[in-house]
Amino acid sequence: MDMGLVQQIGTKALAAGLGALLLYWTINAVKLVLNARGINPVIKQFFTQVASGRIDAAYLLTTKNYRSHVNRQQFIRFLAGLQLNKYNNLKSGRPRIQEEQIILTVKLKAENNDELPLDFTFVKVDDAWRVDRIQKVAAAA
């Protein structure tokens, strides 16, 4: 075979592979964005309820599964342990899909630049997102 022909075929194969990879990435990015719609309002509603003292309303934004593992008193103790009144700003990260769940890291920031990162795991219940898990993110070593 002519070396130029082999090089031309290799270049076309590489371009086709890169095109397929780009298409795959684009489809997954669009899927993630579409699946994650509705999560930010739930986060906002959750923290609004907590800030206004409506803990029961925030607790009801969780799934039955969460409430079966974390009772109301444990939920209140968990929130009290976070000392949320220190924080005045909320920044959400990029959502991650894991099976039928979406995990979103939320960083709460204080005026002194202290941060509290929390992982919220969401599942869809009757076409509405609900909190299925809240977990403090371990500090990077």
C-alpha positions in Angstrom: 0.0 0.0 0.0 1.0 3.5 -0.7 2.2 5.3 2.5 0.1 8.4 1.6 -3.1 6.4 1.4 -2.4 4.8 4.8 -1.8 8.2 6.3 -5.0 9.6 4.7 -7.1 6.7 6.1 -5.5 7.1 9.5 -6.3 10.8 9.5 -10.0 10.1 8.5 -10.3 7.4 11.2 -8.9 9.8 13.8 -11.3 12.6 12.7 -14.3 10.2 12.8 -13.3 9.0 16.3 -13.0 12.6 17.6 -16.4 13.4 16.0 -18.0 10.4 17.7 -16.5 11.4 21.1 -17.7 15.0 20.7 -21.2 13.8 19.8 -21.2 11.5 22.9 -20.1 14.3 25.2 -22.6 16.7 23.8 -25.5 14.2 24.2 -24.5 13.5 27.8 -24.1 17.2 28.6 -27.6 18.0 27.2 -29.0 15.0 29.1 -27.5 16.2 32.3 -28.9 19.7 31.9 -32.3 18.4 31.1 -32.4 16.0 33.9 -31.2 18.5 36.5 -33.9 21.1 35.7 -35.9 21.8 38.8 -33.1 21.0 41.3 -32.0 24.6 42.0 -35.5 25.7 43.0 -35.6 22.8 45.5 -32.3 23.8 47.0 -33.4 27.4 47.3 -36.7 26.3 48.8 -35.0 24.0 51.2 -32.7 26.8 52.6 -35.5 29.4 52.6 -37.6 27.1 54.7 -34.7 26.4 57.1 -33.8 30.1 57.3 -37.3 31.1 58.2 -37.6 28.4 60.9 -40.0 26.2 58.9 -37.9 23.0 59.6 -40.9 20.7 59.1 -41.4 22.2 55.6 -37.8 21.6 54.8 -38.0 18.1 56.1 -40.9 17.4 53.8 -38.7 18.2 50.8 -36.9 15.0 51.5 -37.9 11.5 50.3 -39.8 8.9 52.3 -36.5 6.9 52.2 -34.6 9.7 53.8 -37.3 10.2 56.5 -37.2 6.4 57.2 -33.5 6.7 58.0 -33.4 10.2 59.5 -36.2 11.1 61.9 -37.3 14.7 62.6 -35.2 15.1 65.7 -32.0 13.7 63.9 -32.7 16.1 61.1 -33.0 19.1 63.5 -29.7 18.0 65.2 -28.0 17.7 61.9 -29.1 21.2 60.8 -28.1 22.6 64.2 -24.7 21.0 63.9 -24.1 22.7 60.6 -24.5 26.2 62.2 -26.2 27.5 59.1 -26.7 31.0 60.6 -23.0 31.7 60.0 -23.4 31.5 56.2 -25.0 34.1 54.0 -24.2 32.9 50.4 -24.9 29.8 48.5 -23.1 28.5 45.4 -24.1 25.3 43.7 -21.7 23.2 41.7 -22.1 21.1 38.6 -24.6 18.3 39.0 -23.4 14.7 38.6 -25.7 11.9 37.4 -25.3 8.6 39.3 -27.9 5.9 38.2 -31.3 7.5 38.8 -29.9 10.2 41.2 -28.4 13.6 40.7 -25.7 14.7 43.2 -25.1 18.4 43.6 -22.4 19.9 45.8 -23.6 23.1 47.4 -21.1 25.5 49.0 -22.3 27.8 51.7 -20.0 30.8 52.3 -19.6 33.0 55.3 -18.5 36.6 55.3 -15.1 35.6 56.6 -14.8 33.3 53.6 -15.4 30.1 55.5 -17.0 27.4 53.3 -19.3 24.5 54.1 -19.6 22.1 51.2 -22.6 19.8 51.3 -23.5 17.0 48.9 -27.2 16.9 48.2 -28.5 13.7 46.5 -31.8 14.1 44.6 -34.2 11.6 43.2 -37.4 12.2 41.3 -40.6 11.4 43.1 -43.8 11.8 41.0 -42.1 14.2 38.6 -40.7 16.4 41.4 -37.1 16.4 42.7 -36.7 15.5 46.4 -33.7 15.4 48.7 -32.7 11.8 49.3 -29.4 12.5 51.2 -27.5 15.4 52.7 -23.9 14.9 53.6 -21.0 17.1 54.6 -18.2 16.9 52.1 -14.9 15.8 53.7 -12.2 18.5 53.5 -9.5 17.8 50.9 -6.3 16.6 52.4 
